[in-house]
Amino acid sequence: MKRFEVLGTGCKKCVTTAESIERVAQELGESIEVVKVTDPAKIMEYQVMSTPAVAVDGTVVHSGSIPDHAKIVSWLKA
Protein backbone atom coordinates (compact mmCIF):
# COMPACT_ATOMS: atom_id res chain seq x y z
CA MET A 1 0.00 0.00 0.00
CA LYS A 2 1.34 3.40 -0.98
CA ARG A 3 1.59 6.14 1.61
CA PHE A 4 0.75 9.66 0.45
CA GLU A 5 1.70 12.59 2.65
CA VAL A 6 0.07 15.94 1.89
CA LEU A 7 2.41 18.59 3.26
CA GLY A 8 0.91 21.94 4.19
CA THR A 9 -0.62 24.05 6.90
CA GLY A 10 -4.15 22.78 6.41
CA CYS A 11 -5.22 25.42 3.91
CA LYS A 12 -8.04 24.83 1.44
CA LYS A 13 -5.62 23.77 -1.31
CA CYS A 14 -4.04 21.20 1.03
CA VAL A 15 -7.44 19.77 1.94
CA THR A 16 -8.47 19.66 -1.72
CA THR A 17 -5.21 17.89 -2.62
CA ALA A 18 -5.80 15.17 -0.02
CA GLU A 19 -9.42 14.74 -1.12
CA SER A 20 -8.39 14.51 -4.78
CA ILE A 21 -5.82 11.80 -4.08
CA GLU A 22 -8.36 9.80 -2.07
CA ARG A 23 -11.03 10.19 -4.77
CA VAL A 24 -8.77 9.12 -7.65
CA ALA A 25 -7.49 6.13 -5.67
CA GLN A 26 -11.07 5.07 -4.99
CA GLU A 27 -11.96 5.45 -8.69
CA LEU A 28 -9.06 3.17 -9.59
CA GLY A 29 -9.73 0.70 -6.78
CA GLU A 30 -6.32 1.38 -5.23
CA SER A 31 -5.75 0.95 -1.51
CA ILE A 32 -3.65 3.82 -0.15
CA GLU A 33 -2.94 5.72 3.03
CA VAL A 34 -3.25 9.53 3.00
CA VAL A 35 -1.66 11.47 5.85
CA LYS A 36 -1.89 15.24 6.28
CA VAL A 37 1.38 16.68 7.59
CA THR A 38 0.89 20.15 9.10
CA ASP A 39 3.92 20.39 11.40
CA PRO A 40 6.24 23.06 9.89
CA ALA A 41 9.35 21.25 11.19
CA LYS A 42 8.31 18.02 9.46
CA ILE A 43 7.51 19.89 6.25
CA MET A 44 10.96 21.52 6.34
CA GLU A 45 12.57 18.06 6.67
CA TYR A 46 11.31 17.48 3.12
CA GLN A 47 12.84 20.83 2.05
CA VAL A 48 9.49 21.96 0.67
CA MET A 49 9.21 25.70 0.14
CA SER A 50 5.79 25.79 -1.51
CA THR A 51 2.62 24.03 -0.40
CA PRO A 52 0.61 22.00 -0.91
CA ALA A 53 3.23 19.37 -1.53
CA VAL A 54 2.85 15.62 -1.94
CA ALA A 55 5.27 12.90 -0.89
CA VAL A 56 4.75 9.31 -1.99
CA ASP A 57 6.44 6.73 0.21
CA GLY A 58 8.75 9.42 1.59
CA THR A 59 9.73 11.06 -1.71
CA VAL A 60 8.41 14.50 -2.68
CA VAL A 61 6.74 14.25 -6.09
CA HIS A 62 4.89 17.57 -6.28
CA SER A 63 4.74 21.01 -4.68
CA GLY A 64 3.14 24.40 -5.09
CA SER A 65 -0.28 23.57 -6.48
CA ILE A 66 -3.16 21.13 -6.49
CA PRO A 67 -2.06 18.18 -8.66
CA ASP A 68 -4.26 17.34 -11.62
CA HIS A 69 -6.05 14.03 -12.16
CA ALA A 70 -3.50 12.64 -14.63
CA LYS A 71 -0.60 13.34 -12.28
CA ILE A 72 -2.34 11.55 -9.41
CA VAL A 73 -3.08 8.58 -11.66
CA SER A 74 0.60 8.39 -12.63
CA TRP A 75 1.62 8.23 -8.94
CA LEU A 76 -0.88 5.47 -8.27
CA LYS A 77 0.25 3.43 -11.27
CA ALA A 78 4.00 3.84 -10.65
C-alpha positions as CSV (number, residue, x, y, z in Angstrom):
1,M,0.0,0.0,0.0
2,K,1.3,3.4,-1.0
3,R,1.6,6.1,1.6
4,F,0.7,9.7,0.5
5,E,1.7,12.6,2.6
6,V,0.1,15.9,1.9
7,L,2.4,18.6,3.3
8,G,0.9,21.9,4.2
9,T,-0.6,24.1,6.9
10,G,-4.1,22.8,6.4
11,C,-5.2,25.4,3.9
12,K,-8.0,24.8,1.4
13,K,-5.6,23.8,-1.3
14,C,-4.0,21.2,1.0
15,V,-7.4,19.8,1.9
16,T,-8.5,19.7,-1.7
17,T,-5.2,17.9,-2.6
18,A,-5.8,15.2,0.0
19,E,-9.4,14.7,-1.1
20,S,-8.4,14.5,-4.8
21,I,-5.8,11.8,-4.1
22,E,-8.4,9.8,-2.1
23,R,-11.0,10.2,-4.8
24,V,-8.8,9.1,-7.6
25,A,-7.5,6.1,-5.7
26,Q,-11.1,5.1,-5.0
27,E,-12.0,5.4,-8.7
28,L,-9.1,3.2,-9.6
29,G,-9.7,0.7,-6.8
30,E,-6.3,1.4,-5.2
31,S,-5.8,0.9,-1.5
32,I,-3.7,3.8,-0.2
33,E,-2.9,5.7,3.0
34,V,-3.3,9.5,3.0
35,V,-1.7,11.5,5.8
36,K,-1.9,15.2,6.3
37,V,1.4,16.7,7.6
38,T,0.9,20.1,9.1
39,D,3.9,20.4,11.4
40,P,6.2,23.1,9.9
41,A,9.4,21.3,11.2
42,K,8.3,18.0,9.5
43,I,7.5,19.9,6.2
44,M,11.0,21.5,6.3
45,E,12.6,18.1,6.7
46,Y,11.3,17.5,3.1
47,Q,12.8,20.8,2.1
48,V,9.5,22.0,0.7
49,M,9.2,25.7,0.1
50,S,5.8,25.8,-1.5
51,T,2.6,24.0,-0.4
52,P,0.6,22.0,-0.9
53,A,3.2,19.4,-1.5
54,V,2.8,15.6,-1.9
55,A,5.3,12.9,-0.9
56,V,4.7,9.3,-2.0
57,D,6.4,6.7,0.2
58,G,8.7,9.4,1.6
59,T,9.7,11.1,-1.7
60,V,8.4,14.5,-2.7
61,V,6.7,14.2,-6.1
62,H,4.9,17.6,-6.3
63,S,4.7,21.0,-4.7
64,G,3.1,24.4,-5.1
65,S,-0.3,23.6,-6.5
66,I,-3.2,21.1,-6.5
67,P,-2.1,18.2,-8.7
68,D,-4.3,17.3,-11.6
69,H,-6.0,14.0,-12.2
70,A,-3.5,12.6,-14.6
71,K,-0.6,13.3,-12.3
72,I,-2.3,11.5,-9.4
73,V,-3.1,8.6,-11.7
74,S,0.6,8.4,-12.6
75,W,1.6,8.2,-8.9
76,L,-0.9,5.5,-8.3
77,K,0.2,3.4,-11.3
78,A,4.0,3.8,-10.6
